[in-house]
Amino acid sequence: MIARSVILAALLAIGAVPVHAQDSERSAVLATVQKVFDAMRTRDTALLRQAFDTSARLAGVATRGTPTVRLTAPSAFGAAIASAPAGDVWNERIWEPEVRIDGDVAQVWAYYTFHLNKTFSHCGVDAFMLLKVGTEWKITQLADSRRKTGCTHTE
């Protein structure tokens, strides 16, 4: 009976290590994603470059009329942020992100809202694909949907 208790305690202790590691990695993945939103809000293209891998691309699907897909390089996205009219603040926020991690691969799926200054613009879903490069998480793909209807958190 004592041996069984010791074995059970050891298995529980071993199982707890990945949970802690997973929490730490989840935080690191979300911190990388947050860099994108911070860069958008502050027009910090250097911060934006930190978040993306050099091979990354952005894919957006707009659903106004006929759905269209637009592929963009992070550098072009950064240029758009930098060239926004003076005083404009791009404020995107995600809600209840789902994070999945397996080793050096991670995915974040989250509902988002986008406000230009304080005015609601649109919402949708952001889907991030990340890889761990060395000790840092880097975004390799960002896909998003965009719509103006069926949005929550529009305040």
ABEGO torsion letter per residue (X at the ends): XAAAAAAAAAAAAAAAAAAAAAAAAAAAAAAAAAAAAAAAAAGBAAAAAAABBAABBBBBBBABEBBBBBBBBAAAAAAAAAABBBGBBBBBBBBGBBBBBBEABBBBBBBBBBBBEABBABBEBBBBBBBBBEABBBBABBBBBBBABGBBGAX
